[in-house]
Amino acid sequence: MIPMAHATDPRVMLLFDQLGGMLTLTRALAESGRRIDLAGLDDLAGRLCAACLDLPPEDGRAFRPRLVALMEDVNAIAAACRAAREGAA
């Protein structure tokens, strides 16, 4: 579960929810050995980072724990993809 930040910018919160949902689905697909396309994740992650940078510095820093949690999800997806490739070789 992604920890909540103190900042409540609705646009940023929506992007976090969207990306979190996509990462959950992507991780499940990767762990089941399915082939995945990460292009949509790339775009959404970029929009989220840009939105956080647009915030006042203090508000942007409040989202750091959530960004770190998302990064850990991405790392887990990468590990699942590596495991699937090694299993197929």
C-alpha positions as CSV (number, residue, x, y, z in Angstrom):
1,M,0.0,0.0,0.0
2,I,1.2,3.5,-0.9
3,P,1.5,5.8,2.1
4,M,-0.6,9.0,1.9
5,A,1.2,12.3,1.6
6,H,0.1,15.5,3.3
7,A,-0.3,17.4,0.0
8,T,-3.7,16.9,-1.5
9,D,-3.5,18.4,-5.0
10,P,-6.4,16.6,-6.8
11,R,-4.5,16.3,-10.1
12,V,-1.5,14.8,-8.5
13,M,-3.6,12.4,-6.4
14,L,-5.5,11.3,-9.5
15,L,-2.2,10.6,-11.3
16,F,-0.9,8.6,-8.3
17,D,-4.1,6.5,-8.3
18,Q,-3.9,5.9,-12.0
19,L,-0.2,4.9,-12.0
20,G,-0.7,2.8,-8.9
21,G,-3.5,0.9,-10.6
22,M,-1.5,0.4,-13.8
23,L,1.5,-0.8,-11.8
24,T,-0.6,-3.3,-9.8
25,L,-2.0,-4.8,-13.1
26,T,1.3,-4.7,-14.8
27,R,3.0,-6.5,-11.9
28,A,0.4,-9.2,-11.9
29,L,0.8,-9.7,-15.7
30,A,4.6,-9.8,-15.4
31,E,4.6,-12.2,-12.5
32,S,2.3,-14.5,-14.5
33,G,4.8,-14.5,-17.3
34,R,2.7,-12.4,-19.7
35,R,4.4,-10.1,-22.1
36,I,3.8,-6.4,-21.2
37,D,4.2,-3.0,-22.9
38,L,5.6,-0.4,-20.6
39,A,5.0,2.6,-22.9
40,G,1.9,3.8,-21.2
41,L,3.6,3.5,-17.8
42,D,6.4,5.7,-19.0
43,D,4.1,8.4,-20.2
44,L,2.0,8.4,-17.0
45,A,5.1,8.3,-14.7
46,G,6.5,11.3,-16.6
47,R,3.2,13.3,-16.2
48,L,3.2,12.4,-12.5
49,C,6.8,13.6,-12.0
50,A,6.1,16.8,-13.9
51,A,2.9,17.5,-11.8
52,C,4.9,17.0,-8.6
53,L,7.6,19.4,-9.8
54,D,4.9,22.0,-10.6
55,L,3.8,22.0,-6.9
56,P,5.3,24.4,-4.3
57,P,8.5,22.7,-3.0
58,E,7.1,21.8,0.4
59,D,4.0,20.1,-1.2
60,G,6.1,18.3,-3.8
61,R,8.4,16.9,-1.0
62,A,5.3,15.6,0.8
63,F,4.8,13.2,-2.1
64,R,8.3,11.8,-1.9
65,P,7.3,8.7,0.1
66,R,4.6,7.8,-2.5
67,L,7.1,8.3,-5.3
68,V,9.5,6.0,-3.6
69,A,6.8,3.4,-3.1
70,L,6.0,3.5,-6.8
71,M,9.6,3.1,-7.7
72,E,9.7,0.0,-5.6
73,D,6.7,-1.3,-7.5
74,V,8.5,-0.6,-10.8
75,N,11.6,-2.4,-9.5
76,A,9.4,-5.5,-8.6
77,I,8.0,-5.4,-12.2
78,A,11.5,-5.3,-13.6
79,A,12.5,-8.3,-11.5
80,A,9.5,-10.2,-12.6
81,C,10.3,-9.5,-16.3
82,R,13.9,-10.6,-15.8
83,A,12.7,-13.8,-14.1
84,A,10.3,-14.5,-17.0
85,R,13.0,-13.9,-19.6
86,E,15.4,-16.2,-17.8
87,G,12.8,-18.9,-17.5
88,A,12.0,-18.7,-21.2
89,A,15.7,-19.0,-22.1
